């Protein structure tokens, strides 16, 4: 295999492995509650927005010397105050995602062994937190390998469900839940954290191939999500559960559900360890914390949030998507606009996108952040 092909598959696996995760399981429920039209609208908004954000983030990475992460790029181009906002957003995103993985891990363990999901989630947090104390050098590689196994399982489960699908079971449009899929889809398409690593795979040289990988890495999840939503929501309609798979036994058998739950558990487990390791390194490298101090801060917060009553799986994904991913998107687009100004205009390769589209997305994402926060405050 040539170096070019090896780099392509490695970067594709890395980015797809980061994008596809826990958010996928909440999509059928969100679409079934909001209606198929709102689902389609939010899916294409998230797909288009995140694809452009990933591409523009790549332009920032390729235009900047040295190795950084988002707070570093933001601080370099937008200043210290923006860097602080980026760090706050990173904490919301990291801890929110770790909470989601714990909630989903409890649901999968419940499907495998019975008992209470609440107890299983606590056990998940304890075991995963203990493992996280070690140096997990290979967990990222294991994560995206398991992601492709999970893709195969989801395709297989969807194929078994297709004979039972009736699209009429999905409401066309429910105005009461019109905003529900927004944050869930943003969460499900978010992969900006992997963009610097993907650029490093190409040694910041082959921008054209990098852009193709970014687009394909977002298109693959779009197709998989469409298949999974159609199969699950088309079978269960408004009875679709938050975890996306409960109740499907009567259509495809309990053994298939057990197998799917096992694969899902492995996927969220490795995702928890990957994300937890990244957060631990953030505290160690950027804030000079000792290893055990950083580890303690990482593993203590998610179960504390869980015990405080944050146990709504879909709501947690929605908040992380709408708020953390939304703020990250605003900061990436703002950073890209600054880089574009220095480079003589906003371009992706030879294609000029001007300044209007990035500014329009900044307004859209900012409005989504505000709406999500206000809605959650009023729902308390």
C-alpha positions as CSV (number, residue, x, y, z in Angstrom):
1,X,0.0,0.0,0.0
2,X,1.4,3.4,-1.0
3,X,2.0,6.1,1.6
4,X,-0.7,8.2,0.0
5,X,-3.3,5.5,0.3
6,X,-2.2,4.6,3.8
7,X,-2.5,8.2,4.9
8,X,-6.0,8.4,3.3
9,X,-7.4,5.4,5.1
10,X,-5.7,6.3,8.4
11,X,-7.1,9.8,8.4
12,X,-10.5,8.6,7.2
13,X,-10.7,6.1,10.0
14,X,-9.6,8.6,12.5
15,X,-12.2,11.3,11.6
16,X,-15.1,8.8,11.1
17,X,-14.2,7.2,14.4
18,X,-14.5,10.5,16.2
19,X,-17.7,11.6,14.5
20,X,-19.7,8.3,14.8
21,X,-20.6,7.6,18.4
22,X,-23.2,8.0,21.1
23,X,-25.1,10.7,19.2
24,X,-26.3,8.2,16.6
25,X,-28.4,6.2,19.1
26,X,-30.5,9.3,20.0
27,X,-31.2,10.3,16.4
28,X,-34.2,8.0,15.8
29,X,-35.9,9.2,19.0
30,X,-35.3,12.9,18.2
31,X,-36.7,12.5,14.7
32,X,-39.7,10.4,15.8
33,X,-40.6,13.1,18.4
34,X,-40.0,16.1,16.1
35,X,-41.3,14.6,12.8
36,X,-39.5,13.6,9.6
37,X,-39.5,17.0,8.0
38,X,-37.8,18.7,11.0
39,X,-35.4,15.7,11.1
40,X,-34.4,16.2,7.4
41,X,-34.0,20.0,7.9
42,X,-31.8,19.7,11.0
43,X,-29.8,16.8,9.5
44,X,-28.8,18.9,6.5
45,X,-28.2,22.0,8.6
46,X,-25.8,20.0,10.8
47,X,-24.2,18.2,7.9
48,X,-23.6,21.3,5.9
49,X,-22.5,23.4,8.8
50,X,-20.1,20.9,10.4
51,X,-18.6,20.0,7.0
52,X,-17.8,23.6,6.3
53,X,-16.5,24.1,9.9
54,X,-14.2,21.1,9.5
55,X,-12.9,22.4,6.2
56,X,-12.3,25.9,7.4
57,X,-10.6,24.5,10.6
58,X,-8.3,22.6,8.3
59,X,-7.4,25.9,6.5
60,X,-6.5,27.3,9.9
61,X,-4.4,24.3,10.8
62,X,-2.6,24.3,7.4
63,X,-1.9,28.0,7.7
64,X,-0.4,28.0,11.2
65,X,3.0,26.7,12.2
66,X,3.4,24.5,15.2
67,X,1.0,22.0,16.8
68,X,-2.0,23.3,18.7
69,X,-5.5,22.4,19.7
70,X,-8.6,24.6,19.4
71,X,-7.9,26.8,22.4
72,X,-4.4,27.4,21.1
73,X,-5.5,28.4,17.7
74,X,-8.2,30.6,19.2
75,X,-5.8,32.3,21.6
76,X,-3.3,32.9,18.7
77,X,-5.8,34.6,16.4
78,X,-8.6,35.9,18.7
79,X,-6.8,36.7,22.0
80,X,-6.8,35.4,25.6
81,X,-10.5,36.1,26.3
82,X,-11.6,34.1,23.4
83,X,-9.2,31.3,24.5
84,X,-10.9,31.3,27.9
85,X,-14.3,30.9,26.2
86,X,-12.8,28.1,24.1
87,X,-11.5,26.3,27.3
88,X,-14.9,26.7,29.0
89,X,-16.6,25.2,25.9
90,X,-14.1,22.4,25.8
91,X,-15.0,21.5,29.4
92,X,-18.7,21.5,28.7
93,X,-18.2,19.4,25.6
94,X,-15.8,16.9,27.3
95,X,-17.8,16.4,30.5
96,X,-21.1,16.4,28.7
97,X,-19.9,13.7,26.3
98,X,-18.4,11.7,29.1
99,X,-21.8,11.9,30.9
100,X,-23.6,10.8,27.8
101,X,-21.2,7.8,27.3
102,X,-21.9,6.7,30.9
103,X,-25.6,7.0,30.5
104,X,-25.6,5.0,27.3
105,X,-23.1,2.5,28.8
106,X,-25.7,1.9,31.6
107,X,-28.4,1.3,29.0
108,X,-26.4,-1.2,27.0
109,X,-25.4,-3.1,30.2
110,X,-29.1,-3.2,31.2
111,X,-29.9,-4.8,27.8
112,X,-27.1,-7.3,28.3
113,X,-27.6,-8.3,32.0
114,X,-30.9,-6.8,33.1
115,X,-31.2,-4.9,36.4
116,X,-31.3,-1.1,36.8
117,X,-29.7,1.2,34.2
118,X,-28.9,3.7,37.1
119,X,-26.7,1.1,38.9
120,X,-25.0,0.0,35.7
121,X,-24.2,3.6,34.8
122,X,-22.5,4.1,38.2
123,X,-20.6,0.9,37.7
124,X,-19.6,2.0,34.2
125,X,-18.2,5.4,35.6
126,X,-16.3,3.5,38.3
127,X,-14.7,0.9,36.1
128,X,-13.9,3.3,33.2
129,X,-12.6,5.9,35.6
130,X,-10.2,3.3,37.2
131,X,-8.9,2.2,33.8
132,X,-8.4,5.8,32.9
133,X,-5.6,6.2,35.5
134,X,-3.3,4.2,33.2
135,X,-1.4,5.4,30.1
136,X,-3.7,4.3,27.2
137,X,-1.6,4.9,24.1
138,X,-3.5,2.6,21.8
139,X,-7.1,3.3,22.8
140,X,-7.6,5.8,20.0
141,X,-6.7,3.2,17.4
142,X,-9.0,0.6,19.1
143,X,-11.8,3.2,19.1
144,X,-11.9,3.8,15.4
145,X,-11.4,0.1,14.6
146,X,-14.5,-0.6,16.8
147,X,-16.3,2.2,15.1
148,X,-16.1,0.4,11.8
149,X,-17.3,-2.8,13.5
150,X,-20.2,-0.8,14.9
151,X,-21.0,0.6,11.4
152,X,-21.2,-3.0,10.1
153,X,-23.5,-4.0,13.0
154,X,-25.8,-1.0,12.5
155,X,-26.1,-1.8,8.8
156,X,-26.9,-5.4,9.5
157,X,-29.5,-4.5,12.2
158,X,-31.1,-2.0,9.8
159,X,-31.2,-4.6,7.0
160,X,-33.1,-6.9,9.4
161,X,-35.5,-4.1,10.3
162,X,-36.3,-2.9,6.8
163,X,-39.1,-5.4,6.0
164,X,-41.0,-4.0,9.0
165,X,-40.5,-0.3,8.2
166,X,-43.6,1.9,7.7
167,X,-42.6,5.5,7.2
168,X,-46.2,6.6,8.0
169,X,-45.4,5.7,11.6
170,X,-43.1,8.8,11.8
171,X,-45.0,12.1,12.2
172,X,-44.5,14.5,9.4
173,X,-43.9,17.6,11.6
174,X,-44.4,18.2,15.3
175,X,-44.1,21.9,16.1
176,X,-43.9,21.2,19.9
177,X,-40.5,19.4,19.4
178,X,-39.2,21.3,16.4
179,X,-35.8,22.2,18.0
180,X,-35.2,18.7,19.6
181,X,-33.1,17.3,16.7
182,X,-30.9,20.4,16.4
183,X,-28.4,19.7,19.2
184,X,-28.5,16.0,18.7
185,X,-27.5,16.3,15.0
186,X,-24.7,18.8,15.8
187,X,-23.4,16.4,18.4
188,X,-23.7,13.4,16.0
189,X,-21.7,15.2,13.3
190,X,-19.1,17.0,15.5
191,X,-15.5,15.9,14.7
192,X,-13.5,19.1,15.0
193,X,-11.3,17.7,17.8
194,X,-9.7,15.3,15.3
195,X,-9.0,17.9,12.5
196,X,-5.4,18.8,13.7
197,X,-4.6,15.1,14.0
198,X,-5.9,14.4,10.5
199,X,-3.8,17.3,9.1
200,X,-0.8,15.8,10.9
201,X,-1.4,12.5,9.1
202,X,-0.7,14.4,5.8
203,X,2.2,16.3,7.4
204,X,0.3,19.5,6.6
205,X,1.2,19.1,2.9
206,X,-1.6,17.5,0.9
207,X,-4.5,20.0,1.4
208,X,-6.5,18.7,-1.5
209,X,-6.6,15.1,-0.3
210,X,-7.2,16.4,3.3
211,X,-10.4,18.2,2.0
212,X,-11.6,15.1,0.3
213,X,-11.2,13.0,3.4
214,X,-13.1,15.7,5.5
215,X,-16.1,15.7,3.1
216,X,-16.2,11.9,2.9
217,X,-15.8,11.5,6.7
218,X,-19.0,13.6,7.1
219,X,-20.9,12.0,4.3
220,X,-20.4,8.5,5.6
221,X,-22.1,9.3,8.9
222,X,-24.9,11.1,7.1
223,X,-25.7,8.0,5.1
224,X,-25.4,5.7,8.1
225,X,-27.6,8.0,10.2
226,X,-30.3,8.1,7.5
227,X,-30.4,4.3,7.3
228,X,-30.5,3.9,11.1
229,X,-33.2,6.6,11.6
230,X,-35.3,5.1,8.9
231,X,-35.0,1.6,10.2
232,X,-35.6,2.3,13.9
233,X,-38.1,5.2,13.7
234,X,-39.9,3.6,10.7
235,X,-40.5,0.4,12.8
236,X,-41.4,2.0,16.2
237,X,-42.7,5.4,15.2
238,X,-43.6,7.6,18.2
239,X,-42.7,4.7,20.6
240,X,-39.0,4.9,19.6
241,X,-37.0,4.8,22.9
242,X,-34.2,7.4,23.7
243,X,-31.4,4.7,23.3
244,X,-32.7,3.8,19.8
245,X,-32.7,0.0,20.3
246,X,-34.9,-0.9,23.3
247,X,-38.0,-2.7,22.2
248,X,-36.7,-4.0,18.9
249,X,-36.5,-7.6,20.1
250,X,-39.9,-8.4,18.8
251,X,-38.8,-7.5,15.3
252,X,-35.3,-9.0,15.0
253,X,-34.9,-11.2,18.1
254,X,-33.2,-10.9,21.4
255,X,-29.8,-12.3,20.2
256,X,-29.5,-9.5,17.6
257,X,-30.2,-6.9,20.3
258,X,-27.6,-8.5,22.7
259,X,-25.0,-8.5,19.9
260,X,-25.8,-4.8,19.0
261,X,-25.7,-3.8,22.7
262,X,-22.3,-5.5,23.1
263,X,-20.9,-3.6,20.2
264,X,-22.4,-0.4,21.4
265,X,-21.0,-0.9,24.8
266,X,-17.5,-1.5,23.4
267,X,-17.8,1.6,21.3
268,X,-19.0,3.9,24.1
269,X,-16.4,2.4,26.5
270,X,-13.5,3.1,24.2
271,X,-14.9,6.5,23.3
272,X,-15.1,7.3,27.1
273,X,-11.5,6.3,27.5
274,X,-10.3,8.2,24.4
275,X,-12.1,11.4,25.4
276,X,-11.1,11.1,29.1
277,X,-7.4,10.6,28.1
278,X,-7.6,13.8,25.9
279,X,-9.1,15.8,28.8
280,X,-6.5,14.4,31.2
281,X,-3.7,15.5,28.8
282,X,-5.3,18.9,28.4
283,X,-5.0,19.5,32.2
284,X,-1.5,18.0,32.4
285,X,0.1,19.7,29.3
286,X,-1.8,23.1,29.2
287,X,-2.4,23.7,32.9
288,X,0.6,21.8,34.4
289,X,-1.5,19.6,36.7
290,X,0.1,16.4,38.2
291,X,-1.1,13.2,36.7
292,X,-3.3,12.0,39.6
293,X,-4.7,15.4,40.1
294,X,-5.8,15.7,36.4
295,X,-7.1,12.1,36.6
296,X,-9.2,12.9,39.7
297,X,-10.7,16.0,38.1
298,X,-11.6,14.0,34.9
299,X,-13.2,11.0,36.6
300,X,-15.0,12.8,39.4
301,X,-17.2,15.2,37.4
302,X,-19.3,12.9,35.1
303,X,-20.6,10.7,38.0
304,X,-21.2,13.8,40.1
305,X,-23.4,15.3,37.3
306,X,-25.1,11.9,37.1
307,X,-25.9,11.8,40.8
308,X,-27.1,15.3,40.7
309,X,-29.9,14.1,38.4
310,X,-28.6,14.7,34.9
311,X,-29.8,11.4,33.6
312,X,-31.7,12.4,30.5
313,X,-29.6,10.9,27.7
314,X,-31.2,12.9,24.8
315,X,-31.3,16.2,26.7
316,X,-27.6,15.8,27.6
317,X,-26.7,15.2,24.0
318,X,-28.8,18.2,22.9
319,X,-27.1,20.6,25.4
320,X,-23.6,19.4,24.4
321,X,-24.5,19.7,20.7
322,X,-26.3,23.0,20.8
323,X,-24.1,24.8,23.3
324,X,-20.5,23.3,23.3
325,X,-20.4,22.3,19.6
326,X,-22.2,25.6,18.8
327,X,-19.6,27.7,20.7
328,X,-16.8,25.7,19.2
329,X,-18.2,26.3,15.7
330,X,-18.5,30.1,16.3
331,X,-14.9,30.2,17.5
332,X,-13.6,28.1,14.6
333,X,-15.4,30.2,12.0
334,X,-14.2,33.5,13.7
335,X,-10.7,32.2,13.7
336,X,-11.0,31.1,10.1
337,X,-12.2,34.6,9.1
338,X,-9.1,36.1,10.7
339,X,-6.9,33.7,8.9
340,X,-8.8,34.4,5.6
341,X,-8.2,38.1,6.1
342,X,-4.5,37.6,6.4
343,X,-4.5,35.3,3.3
344,X,-6.4,37.6,1.1
345,X,-9.9,36.0,1.3
346,X,-11.8,33.0,2.5
347,X,-11.1,30.1,0.2
348,X,-11.3,26.3,0.3
349,X,-8.7,25.3,-2.2
350,X,-9.5,27.2,-5.4
351,X,-13.2,27.8,-4.3
352,X,-13.9,31.2,-2.8
353,X,-16.7,31.2,-0.2
354,X,-16.5,34.9,0.7
355,X,-17.4,36.2,4.2
356,X,-21.2,36.1,4.1
357,X,-21.6,32.3,4.6
358,X,-19.3,32.1,7.6
359,X,-20.9,35.1,9.3
360,X,-24.4,33.6,8.6
361,X,-23.3,30.4,10.3
362,X,-21.9,32.3,13.2
363,X,-25.3,34.0,13.7
364,X,-27.1,30.7,13.3
365,X,-24.9,28.8,15.8
366,X,-25.0,31.7,18.2
367,X,-28.8,31.8,18.1
368,X,-28.9,28.0,18.7
369,X,-26.7,28.4,21.8
370,X,-28.9,31.1,23.2
371,X,-32.1,29.3,22.4
372,X,-30.9,26.1,24.0
373,X,-29.8,27.8,27.2
374,X,-33.0,29.9,27.5
375,X,-35.2,26.8,26.8
376,X,-33.4,24.8,29.5
377,X,-33.7,27.6,32.0
378,X,-37.5,27.9,31.4
379,X,-37.9,24.1,31.6
380,X,-36.4,24.0,35.2
